[in-house]
Amino acid sequence: MAFFKKGETQGAIDSWEQSLAIAPAQLSVQNNLAWLLATTPDPSLRNGPRAVALATQANQISGGGNPVILHTLSAAYAEERNYGLALATARRALQLAVEQKRDALAATLQKEIKLYESSATPANAPR
């Protein structure tokens, strides 16, 4: 987290990858690394497929009921331009965030859902 907080993206990625090599099921590390790989402003460091894999695994470990992890998974899907899945996942995250009274997360998700809705095409929109 120190690298991440200082804006040293590559250092954060390297540290989290090393941590996962030692203990692969670390939920917070999986989620943080997935978020960074999906959302970093540096396109050379983005890795959508790895972000999806990490966030999917974190979601499975958490039992699918963690809105923060679902938020990360929706961002990873969006990075992969799978806006239909990003939208469906963000909607589920929003539902959980509202139920859990996580207002700031809910507000963020509402904004992202609008972006995903505008990006989704009929071919990849949820049915």
GROMACS elastic network, one bead per residue, 0.5 to 0.9 nm:
[ bonds ]
;  ai    aj funct       b0    kb
    1     5     6  0.60015   500
    1     6     6  0.85046   500
    1    12     6  0.67298   500
    1    15     6  0.87564   500
    1    16     6  0.86709   500
    1    32     6  0.87144   500
    2     5     6  0.51904   500
    2     6     6  0.62112   500
    2     7     6  0.86631   500
    2     8     6  0.84622   500
    2    12     6  0.76169   500
    3     6     6  0.51814   500
    3     7     6  0.62596   500
    3     9     6  0.66885   500
    3    10     6  0.81875   500
    3    11     6  0.56500   500
    3    13     6  0.86481   500
    3    15     6  0.82769   500
    4     7     6  0.50956   500
    4     8     6  0.55961   500
    4     9     6  0.58352   500
    4    10     6  0.86923   500
    4    11     6  0.76027   500
    4    12     6  0.52661   500
    4    13     6  0.84385   500
    4    36     6  0.87265   500
    5     8     6  0.75097   500
    5     9     6  0.89496   500
    5    12     6  0.88704   500
    6     9     6  0.83726   500
    7    10     6  0.88961   500
    7    11     6  0.88921   500
    7    12     6  0.84960   500
    8    11     6  0.54210   500
    8    12     6  0.62895   500
    8    13     6  0.88030   500
    9    12     6  0.50928   500
    9    13     6  0.61835   500
    9    14     6  0.86086   500
    9    36     6  0.77961   500
    9    40     6  0.76467   500
    9    42     6  0.85628   500
    9    45     6  0.81239   500
   10    13     6  0.50672   500
   10    14     6  0.60976   500
   10    15     6  0.85248   500
   10    45     6  0.74817   500
   11    14     6  0.51331   500
   11    15     6  0.60574   500
   11    16     6  0.85318   500
   12    15     6  0.51515   500
   12    16     6  0.60547   500
   12    17     6  0.84310   500
   12    33     6  0.79517   500
   12    36     6  0.85702   500
   13    16     6  0.52869   500
   13    17     6  0.60254   500
   13    18     6  0.85720   500
   13    33     6  0.63934   500
   13    36     6  0.76365   500
   13    37     6  0.79252   500
   13    45     6  0.87673   500
   14    17     6  0.51441   500
   14    18     6  0.61725   500
   14    19     6  0.86049   500
   15    18     6  0.51302   500
   15    19     6  0.61650   500
   15    20     6  0.86870   500
   16    20     6  0.61746   500
   16    21     6  0.85865   500
   16    29     6  0.60963   500
   16    30     6  0.78831   500
   16    32     6  0.80791   500
   16    33     6  0.62969   500
   17    20     6  0.51266   500
   17    21     6  0.62063   500
   17    22     6  0.88365   500
   17    29     6  0.84786   500
   17    30     6  0.88388   500
   17    33     6  0.77532   500
   18    21     6  0.50387   500
   18    22     6  0.65380   500
   18    23     6  0.87880   500
   19    22     6  0.53040   500
   19    23     6  0.62075   500
   19    24     6  0.75260   500
   19    26     6  0.82208   500
   19    29     6  0.75427   500
   20    25     6  0.71284   500
   20    26     6  0.67946   500
   20    29     6  0.71428   500
   20    30     6  0.74657   500
   21    24     6  0.57969   500
   23    26     6  0.62315   500
   24    27     6  0.85824   500
   24    29     6  0.88319   500
   24    30     6  0.80903   500
   25    28     6  0.89828   500
   25    29     6  0.84148   500
   25    30     6  0.75279   500
   25    57     6  0.83758   500
   25    58     6  0.78296   500
   25    61     6  0.78421   500
   26    29     6  0.54116   500
   26    30     6  0.61139   500
   26    31     6  0.86358   500
   26    58     6  0.81934   500
   27    30     6  0.51839   500
   27    31     6  0.61666   500
   27    32     6  0.85949   500
   27    57     6  0.85270   500
   27    58     6  0.54987   500
   27    59     6  0.85836   500
   27    61     6  0.72974   500
   27    62     6  0.76326   500
   28    31     6  0.50993   500
   28    32     6  0.59793   500
   28    33     6  0.84395   500
   28    58     6  0.80915   500
   28    69     6  0.89252   500
   29    32     6  0.51142   500
   29    33     6  0.59424   500
   29    34     6  0.82839   500
   30    33     6  0.53675   500
   30    34     6  0.59822   500
   30    35     6  0.85469   500
   30    51     6  0.86871   500
   30    54     6  0.54633   500
   30    55     6  0.65547   500
   30    57     6  0.78487   500
   30    58     6  0.61114   500
   31    34     6  0.51042   500
   31    35     6  0.60843   500
   31    36     6  0.86221   500
   31    51     6  0.85727   500
   31    54     6  0.68493   500
   31    55     6  0.57843   500
   31    58     6  0.63654   500
   31    59     6  0.87178   500
   31    68     6  0.84008   500
   31    69     6  0.61947   500
   31    72     6  0.67454   500
   31    73     6  0.85119   500
   32    35     6  0.51510   500
   32    36     6  0.62315   500
   32    37     6  0.86366   500
   32    55     6  0.89610   500
   32    72     6  0.83273   500
   33    36     6  0.51209   500
   33    37     6  0.60673   500
   33    38     6  0.85040   500
   33    51     6  0.72659   500
   33    54     6  0.76623   500
   33    55     6  0.86700   500
   34    37     6  0.51603   500
   34    38     6  0.60937   500
   34    39     6  0.85256   500
   34    47     6  0.86205   500
   34    48     6  0.84163   500
   34    50     6  0.71134   500
   34    52     6  0.69874   500
   34    53     6  0.80662   500
   34    54     6  0.56159   500
   34    55     6  0.57285   500
   34    72     6  0.67902   500
   34    73     6  0.78215   500
   34    75     6  0.89211   500
   34    76     6  0.71291   500
   35    38     6  0.51935   500
   35    39     6  0.59458   500
   35    40     6  0.79557   500
   35    51     6  0.68477   500
   35    55     6  0.80190   500
   35    69     6  0.89337   500
   35    71     6  0.87888   500
   35    72     6  0.53779   500
   35    73     6  0.79642   500
   35    75     6  0.72424   500
   35    76     6  0.71572   500
   36    39     6  0.52631   500
   36    40     6  0.52639   500
   36    45     6  0.87324   500
   36    46     6  0.76405   500
   36    47     6  0.89661   500
   36    51     6  0.80260   500
   37    40     6  0.60635   500
   37    45     6  0.66544   500
   37    47     6  0.51725   500
   37    48     6  0.65784   500
   37    50     6  0.74139   500
   37    51     6  0.55593   500
   37    76     6  0.79023   500
   37    79     6  0.89587   500
   38    45     6  0.89748   500
   38    46     6  0.57917   500
   38    47     6  0.63268   500
   38    48     6  0.55884   500
   38    49     6  0.88629   500
   38    50     6  0.85893   500
   38    51     6  0.57198   500
   38    52     6  0.81555   500
   38    72     6  0.79963   500
   38    73     6  0.88544   500
   38    75     6  0.61737   500
   38    77     6  0.83144   500
   38    78     6  0.81129   500
   38    79     6  0.56795   500
   38    80     6  0.84687   500
   39    42     6  0.84778   500
   39    43     6  0.88448   500
   39    46     6  0.70508   500
   39    75     6  0.71406   500
   39    76     6  0.77991   500
   39    79     6  0.74767   500
   40    43     6  0.70163   500
   40    45     6  0.70178   500
   40    46     6  0.62529   500
   41    44     6  0.88749   500
   41    45     6  0.83518   500
   41    46     6  0.80874   500
   42    45     6  0.56101   500
   42    46     6  0.67471   500
   43    46     6  0.51554   500
   43    47     6  0.84911   500
   44    47     6  0.83329   500
   46    50     6  0.89747   500
   46    51     6  0.84527   500
   46    79     6  0.83550   500
   47    50     6  0.55475   500
   47    51     6  0.61240   500
   47    52     6  0.87301   500
   47    76     6  0.87526   500
   47    79     6  0.82115   500
   47    80     6  0.87312   500
   48    52     6  0.60930   500
   48    53     6  0.85656   500
   48    76     6  0.58004   500
   48    77     6  0.73957   500
   48    78     6  0.84512   500
   48    79     6  0.54826   500
   48    80     6  0.53390   500
   49    52     6  0.51907   500
   49    53     6  0.62199   500
   49    54     6  0.86774   500
   49    76     6  0.78197   500
   49    77     6  0.86341   500
   49    79     6  0.86748   500
   49    80     6  0.70467   500
   50    53     6  0.50441   500
   50    54     6  0.60876   500
   50    55     6  0.84826   500
   50    76     6  0.86227   500
   51    54     6  0.52266   500
   51    55     6  0.60033   500
   51    56     6  0.83336   500
   51    72     6  0.84234   500
   51    73     6  0.76663   500
   51    75     6  0.87140   500
   51    76     6  0.54461   500
   51    77     6  0.83463   500
   51    79     6  0.86172   500
   52    55     6  0.52309   500
   52    56     6  0.58437   500
   52    57     6  0.84512   500
   52    72     6  0.86342   500
   52    73     6  0.62009   500
   52    74     6  0.86080   500
   52    75     6  0.86417   500
   52    76     6  0.51259   500
   52    77     6  0.63591   500
   52    79     6  0.88541   500
   52    80     6  0.82093   500
   53    56     6  0.51817   500
   53    57     6  0.61801   500
   53    58     6  0.86208   500
   53    73     6  0.88939   500
   53    76     6  0.88334   500
   54    57     6  0.51876   500
   54    58     6  0.61426   500
   54    59     6  0.85440   500
   54    73     6  0.84751   500
   55    59     6  0.59736   500
   55    60     6  0.85311   500
   55    69     6  0.66194   500
   55    70     6  0.76803   500
   55    72     6  0.64003   500
   55    73     6  0.50644   500
   55    74     6  0.88380   500
   55    76     6  0.74938   500
   56    59     6  0.50332   500
   56    60     6  0.62165   500
   56    61     6  0.86736   500
   56    69     6  0.86174   500
   56    70     6  0.86064   500
   56    73     6  0.65744   500
   57    60     6  0.50707   500
   57    61     6  0.61903   500
   57    62     6  0.85779   500
   58    61     6  0.50954   500
   58    62     6  0.60839   500
   58    63     6  0.85880   500
   58    64     6  0.85409   500
   58    69     6  0.68763   500
   58    73     6  0.89451   500
   59    62     6  0.51389   500
   59    63     6  0.61851   500
   59    64     6  0.50189   500
   59    65     6  0.77175   500
   59    66     6  0.73092   500
   59    69     6  0.60592   500
   59    70     6  0.67804   500
   59    73     6  0.79042   500
   60    63     6  0.51949   500
   60    64     6  0.58912   500
   61    64     6  0.76861   500
   62    65     6  0.66141   500
   62    66     6  0.65447   500
   62    69     6  0.82821   500
   63    66     6  0.76242   500
   64    67     6  0.82460   500
   64    69     6  0.82165   500
   64    70     6  0.75488   500
   65    69     6  0.83928   500
   65    70     6  0.79882   500
   65    92     6  0.89816   500
   65    93     6  0.81780   500
   65    96     6  0.70787   500
   66    69     6  0.54827   500
   66    70     6  0.63253   500
   66    71     6  0.86628   500
   66    93     6  0.74585   500
   66    96     6  0.73766   500
   66    97     6  0.83954   500
   67    71     6  0.59420   500
   67    72     6  0.85832   500
   67    90     6  0.85154   500
   67    92     6  0.76732   500
   67    94     6  0.69986   500
   67    95     6  0.82325   500
   67    96     6  0.56949   500
   67    97     6  0.57013   500
   67   100     6  0.88387   500
   67   102     6  0.89518   500
   67   105     6  0.82012   500
   68    72     6  0.63887   500
   68    73     6  0.87134   500
   68    93     6  0.72236   500
   68    97     6  0.82081   500
   68   105     6  0.77320   500
   69    72     6  0.50099   500
   69    73     6  0.61825   500
   69    74     6  0.86207   500
   69    93     6  0.81662   500
   70    74     6  0.60669   500
   70    75     6  0.85567   500
   70    89     6  0.61747   500
   70    90     6  0.66573   500
   70    92     6  0.74956   500
   70    93     6  0.53537   500
   70    94     6  0.89347   500
   71    74     6  0.51754   500
   71    75     6  0.63471   500
   71    76     6  0.87082   500
   71    86     6  0.88330   500
   71    89     6  0.73161   500
   71    90     6  0.58673   500
   71    92     6  0.88968   500
   71    93     6  0.59549   500
   71    94     6  0.83269   500
   71   105     6  0.86069   500
   71   109     6  0.73021   500
   72    75     6  0.51097   500
   72    76     6  0.62034   500
   72    77     6  0.86835   500
   72    90     6  0.88490   500
   73    77     6  0.61919   500
   73    78     6  0.85732   500
   73    86     6  0.74047   500
   73    89     6  0.71087   500
   73    90     6  0.81735   500
   74    77     6  0.50789   500
   74    78     6  0.61808   500
   74    79     6  0.86529   500
   74    83     6  0.84171   500
   74    85     6  0.70264   500
   74    87     6  0.68937   500
   74    88     6  0.79574   500
   74    89     6  0.53222   500
   74    90     6  0.54550   500
   74    93     6  0.85669   500
   75    79     6  0.61780   500
   75    80     6  0.86818   500
   75    86     6  0.65459   500
   75    90     6  0.82963   500
   75   112     6  0.87625   500
   76    79     6  0.50364   500
   76    80     6  0.64285   500
   76    81     6  0.86800   500
   76    82     6  0.87405   500
   76    86     6  0.76281   500
   77    80     6  0.50531   500
   77    81     6  0.62801   500
   77    82     6  0.51698   500
   77    83     6  0.66109   500
   77    84     6  0.84589   500
   77    85     6  0.63138   500
   77    87     6  0.87575   500
   77    89     6  0.86954   500
   78    82     6  0.54151   500
   78    83     6  0.53474   500
   78    84     6  0.85660   500
   78    85     6  0.79371   500
   78    86     6  0.53970   500
   78    87     6  0.83702   500
   78   116     6  0.75138   500
   79    82     6  0.74971   500
   79    83     6  0.86752   500
   79    86     6  0.89554   500
   80    83     6  0.81151   500
   81    84     6  0.86233   500
   81    86     6  0.83279   500
   81   119     6  0.85791   500
   81   120     6  0.87094   500
   82    85     6  0.57304   500
   82    86     6  0.61952   500
   82    87     6  0.86812   500
   82   120     6  0.79645   500
   82   124     6  0.68518   500
   82   125     6  0.87111   500
   83    87     6  0.58208   500
   83    88     6  0.84482   500
   83   116     6  0.57160   500
   83   117     6  0.76556   500
   83   119     6  0.64273   500
   83   120     6  0.50247   500
   83   121     6  0.78560   500
   83   124     6  0.65977   500
   83   125     6  0.68234   500
   83   126     6  0.86520   500
   84    87     6  0.52071   500
   84    88     6  0.62860   500
   84    89     6  0.85789   500
   84   116     6  0.77347   500
   84   117     6  0.82622   500
   84   119     6  0.88212   500
   84   120     6  0.58947   500
   84   121     6  0.78929   500
   84   122     6  0.88495   500
   84   123     6  0.85480   500
   84   127     6  0.86434   500
   85    88     6  0.50940   500
   85    89     6  0.59124   500
   85    90     6  0.83235   500
   85   124     6  0.78776   500
   85   125     6  0.76273   500
   85   126     6  0.68261   500
   86    89     6  0.52442   500
   86    90     6  0.59715   500
   86    91     6  0.85174   500
   86   113     6  0.82931   500
   86   116     6  0.68013   500
   87    90     6  0.51454   500
   87    91     6  0.61120   500
   87    92     6  0.86813   500
   87   112     6  0.84499   500
   87   113     6  0.59713   500
   87   114     6  0.87458   500
   87   115     6  0.88915   500
   87   116     6  0.55994   500
   87   117     6  0.67318   500
   87   120     6  0.80029   500
   87   125     6  0.79245   500
   87   126     6  0.75435   500
   88    91     6  0.51750   500
   88    92     6  0.63794   500
   88    93     6  0.87179   500
   88   113     6  0.88476   500
   88   125     6  0.86781   500
   88   126     6  0.65344   500
   89    92     6  0.51428   500
   89    93     6  0.61907   500
   89    94     6  0.85983   500
   90    94     6  0.60400   500
   90    95     6  0.85803   500
   90   109     6  0.63618   500
   90   110     6  0.83160   500
   90   112     6  0.76697   500
   90   113     6  0.63537   500
   90   116     6  0.88010   500
   91    95     6  0.62319   500
   91    96     6  0.87246   500
   91   109     6  0.77427   500
   91   110     6  0.82652   500
   91   113     6  0.70536   500
   92    95     6  0.50959   500
   92    96     6  0.63530   500
   92    97     6  0.85848   500
   93    96     6  0.51751   500
   93    97     6  0.59985   500
   93    98     6  0.85881   500
   93   105     6  0.88805   500
   93   106     6  0.80330   500
   93   109     6  0.75065   500
   94    98     6  0.60924   500
   94    99     6  0.85004   500
   94   105     6  0.77346   500
   94   106     6  0.53742   500
   94   107     6  0.84513   500
   94   108     6  0.89184   500
   94   109     6  0.59403   500
   94   110     6  0.71564   500
   94   113     6  0.89774   500
   95    98     6  0.53192   500
   95    99     6  0.62526   500
   95   100     6  0.86576   500
   95   106     6  0.81246   500
   96   100     6  0.60128   500
   96   101     6  0.84022   500
   96   102     6  0.84901   500
   96   106     6  0.86233   500
   97   100     6  0.50924   500
   97   101     6  0.59497   500
   97   103     6  0.69749   500
   97   104     6  0.87558   500
   97   105     6  0.64565   500
   97   106     6  0.54502   500
   97   109     6  0.87836   500
   98   102     6  0.60547   500
   98   103     6  0.66965   500
   98   105     6  0.86046   500
   98   106     6  0.61688   500
   99   102     6  0.77978   500
  100   103     6  0.85210   500
  101   104     6  0.88726   500
  101   106     6  0.82903   500
  102   105     6  0.56195   500
  102   106     6  0.61831   500
  102   107     6  0.88195   500
  103   107     6  0.61572   500
  103   108     6  0.86652   500
  104   107     6  0.51815   500
  104   108     6  0.63401   500
  104   109     6  0.86694   500
  105   108     6  0.51020   500
  105   109     6  0.61095   500
  105   110     6  0.86027   500
  106   109     6  0.50683   500
  106   110     6  0.61499   500
  106   111     6  0.88086   500
  107   110     6  0.51653   500
  107   111     6  0.65742   500
  107   112     6  0.88563   500
  108   111     6  0.53401   500
  108   112     6  0.63660   500
  108   113     6  0.86876   500
  109   113     6  0.59533   500
  109   114     6  0.86403   500
  110   113     6  0.51444   500
  110   114     6  0.65339   500
  110   115     6  0.89611   500
  111   114     6  0.53405   500
  111   115     6  0.66525   500
  111   116     6  0.89375   500
  112   115     6  0.50028   500
  112   116     6  0.61927   500
  112   117     6  0.85293   500
  113   116     6  0.50134   500
  113   117     6  0.59958   500
  113   118     6  0.85663   500
  114   117     6  0.50640   500
  114   118     6  0.62826   500
  114   119     6  0.86767   500
  115   118     6  0.52246   500
  115   119     6  0.62771   500
  115   120     6  0.86993   500
  116   120     6  0.59208   500
  117   120     6  0.52988   500
  117   121     6  0.84138   500
  117   125     6  0.82741   500
  118   121     6  0.81418   500
  120   123     6  0.80297   500
  120   124     6  0.62629   500
  120   125     6  0.54295   500
  120   126     6  0.87244   500
  121   124     6  0.55267   500
  121   125     6  0.57205   500
  122   125     6  0.52212   500
  122   126     6  0.84538   500
  123   126     6  0.88079   500
  124   127     6  0.87771   500
